Amino acid sequence: DNKSAVAQIIETLRVLDELKLPHANLEILFTASEERGLLGVRNLDCSLLRSSHGIILDVSGPPGSVVVAAPTREQFSIRVSGRAAHAGIEPEAGINAVRVAAEIVAALPNGRIDARTTLNVGEISGGTASNVVPAQACLRGEFRAHDPEQCDAIRRLLHDIAEDAAMRSGASVTIEIEREYEGFSIAPDEPFLRFGEDVLCACGLQARHLVTGGGSDGNILNRSGICCLNFSNGMHKIHSREEYIAVDDLVTGAEILLHAALRFPAFADAGGRR
């Protein structure tokens, strides 16, 4: 995740060149820092791209899945300000910011809220020494939702829970929420989706529509007017030390790209946009 896709792209280009196969005009886009919030593609001037369609290989699992919806992702930080005091001599004079932060974390939803929404607190920090009532604490996390109304509801929930916990203890909170990228969905009757299904069929695969909880460059590109399909390419156990991909799946991922490049001119001639 995602050196395998880079290898599959390069192999596809090599095959097209070696066999002199007629194919669609191709633009190859490599972006950086995708795992850190799609930073590369978020800072790309998409007007430099001439294509109106794209294919991405950035989904784990056996080849055959294609993403039809991906969520909006928002990051949040909650900084708690309490009051320092000597923990042994006058703890009553302090307001423990770490404890308030812990109460906030315990009150927030954890993990999967519903089939289309998740929330995770990934970092918590605070305090200076064990004999000091901590005056500062900070927690950071993210939530992802497919529905705009759910994003609004979680923002309100974050404020309500944090402000209530602070009020009970006499602390104060500063809440920051930043949208990293927008979600997208591909309509069932989208011609390019049918094209992608035909490509998978040509590779001997049964297309599986996937509503994912993950983001990809496709979030930005689809929102920029470039209709992109994100296919699974065979990666397994991503983001772990056991991450792997089978050689057969490496080959299949390249075959998906090859068939797409060969078939796209006919798709465009039949009415698809270039």
N, C-alpha and C positions, 0 to 999 in steps of 0.2 A: 504494500500500500504506500506508493503506487509505482514502484520501479517496474512492476510487471507490465503495466499499461504502456510505459515508455518503450519497453522491449517489444511489445506487440505492435506498436505504431512503427517502430524502426523496421521490424521484420516485414510488415505490410509494404512499406515503401521500397524495401529491397526486392521483394517479389515483383511488384509492379515494374520496377526498373529492369530487372534481369530478364523478365519474360516479355517486356515491351507491350504490356497489356493496355488497351485503350480504357480510359477511366475518367471520372469527373475531375474538374479542376479542384485541387486540394489546397487548403491552408492548414498548416500544422501549428497548433498553439500549445506551448508548454508554459505553465505558470508556477510561481514560487509561493511558499508559505500557505498552501491550501489548508493545512491542519491548524493553523493559527487564526483562522477566521476568514478564509478565502482572500487573504491580503493581496496576493498577486493579481487575481482577476478583478478584484474591487478597484485596483489602481490602474487597470488596463483601459486605454482609450478604445472602446469597442468600435468607434467609427473607422478605425484602421482595418477592420475586418470586412471583407467583401461578401462573405458567405451569409446566407440566411438560414442555413441548417448546419447542425453539427452533431457529432457522435463523441461520447465520453465513455471511457471504461474506468469507472470508479465506484463499483458496487461489489461487495463481497458475496461469496456464495457461488454455486455452480453456474456456468454460463447458461443464459436463457431468460434471466430476469431483466426487465426494463422498468425504470422508474417513471411512474405517471403522476406522482405528487411528492413534494418535499416541503418541509416546514420552514416557517420563519424562525430565526434564532435571535434571542436577545440576551445580552449579558447584564448582570447587575452586581453592584457592590453596596453593602450596608455598613457604614462606619458608625460605631457606637462610642459616644463620649460619656464617661462617667466621672468619678473623682478619686484621685489617689489618696491613700492613707497608709499608715503603718499597719501591717496585717496582724501584728501581735499586740500592739499597744492600744490602738484605737481603730479597729476595723469598722466600728459603727459610723465613723466619720467618712468612710469611703463609699463609693458607688461602683460596684464591680462590673466593669464593661464586658469582661469575658463571660460572666454569668448571664448578662442580658443577651449577648450574642448567642449563647447556647440556647436560651429560651426561644429566641427567634428561629433558630435552626430547627428546634424540636417542634415548633408550631407550624412550620412550612410543610407543604406536601413534599413527599420524597419519592423520586423516581417517576414511575408512570402514573400520571393522573388519570388519563383515559387513553383510548386507542390512538388518539391523535395529538396527545399533549404530554410533555415530560418536564420535570424540573429537577435540577441537581445543584446542591451546594458543594463546590469542589475545593474551596480553600477557607480556612479560618485562622486568624492570627491575632495576637494581642499580648499585653502584659510586658513587664520588664524584669521582674524578679519574683521569687516565691514569697518574699516577705513584704511585698507591696500590693495593696489592692489595686488592680489594674484600672487605669483611667481610660485606656483606649483599646478597642478591638475592631476587627474588620472581617467581614465574611464576603466571599465572592462566589457567584454561581451563574447559571444560565437556565433559561427555559426555552422550549421549542413548541410551537403550535402551528397547526395547519389552518386554523380558523382565526380571522382577525378579532372576532369577539372574545375568543379565549385569551388572546394576547392582552387585550384590554382588561379582562377580568383578573389575570395574574398580576398585572401591574398594580391594580387596586389592592389585591390581596397582599402583595409585598409591603405596600405602604401601611395598610391597616395593621398587619401583624407586628411589623417593626415599631410603629409608633405606639401601639398599645403596650408592648413590652417595655419600651422606654418610659412611658408615662407611669407605669406601675412602680418603677424603681427610682424615678427621678433623673434618669439619664436623658440624653438626646441622641438623635440619629440623623445621619445624612445619607440619603438614598440616591444612587445614580443608576439609571437604566439606559442602555445603549443598544439599538437595533443593529446587528451585524449584517444581516441579509434577509431579504424577503423570500417567502415561500413561493411555490408555483404549482400549477397542476396542468396536465395535458388532457385535452378533451378526448373522449373515446372515439370521436369521429375525425380526429386530426389525421390528415392524409399521411404525414410523416411518421406517425405512430404505426399506421398500417404498413408503410414501407419498412419500418424496423421489424415488424412481425414477419414480413416476407423474407427479410435478410436472415432472421433466426431460423426460419423454416428451411431456407436454402442450406443452412449449416446443420440441418438435422435436429434442430432444437424446437421444443414447444415453448412459445412465448408465455412468460408469467408476468403479469402486471404487478408492480410493487409500489405500495405507498410507504415511503421510507421515513425514518426519523432522523436521517443524516442529511447534512448539506454537502454540496459539491459546487464546482465551478458552474454547473448547470443552473444553479439558483440565480447567479448574476447574468449569465448569458441569455437564459430564457426571458428574464425581465428586461433585457436589452433588445429584445425583438429577434433574437437568433433562436430558432426552435431547435432545442438540443435533446437528444435521447441519451440517457445514461444507462449503459448495459453492465450487468455483472460480468466479470472476466475470470473468475475462478479463485480469487483470493479467499483465504480462510483464516479465522482467528486473528483478524486485523487488530492492531494496537496492542498486541501482546508479544511476548518473547517466543511464542510458538507459531507465529505467523508463517504461512506457507502457501504455495501454489503448485499444483501438479503440472508436469510438463505437458500432458495432454490438454489441459485447460489453457496453458500458455498458447498452444497451437490454435485452439478453438477461438480464443480472443482475437488472434491475428486473422483468422478466417472470417470472423464477423466484420472486421474492418475492410478486408479485401472484397468481400461480396458487396458491402455498402458502396465502396468506391466504384465497382464495376457496374452496379445496378442504378446508381443515382442518375446518370444521364437520361435513362428511359423514364424514370420517375419525373424528372424535370420536364421532359418533352410531353408527358401525359398531363401536365398541368401543375406540377409542383413548382414552387418558387425557387429560383436559383439564389 
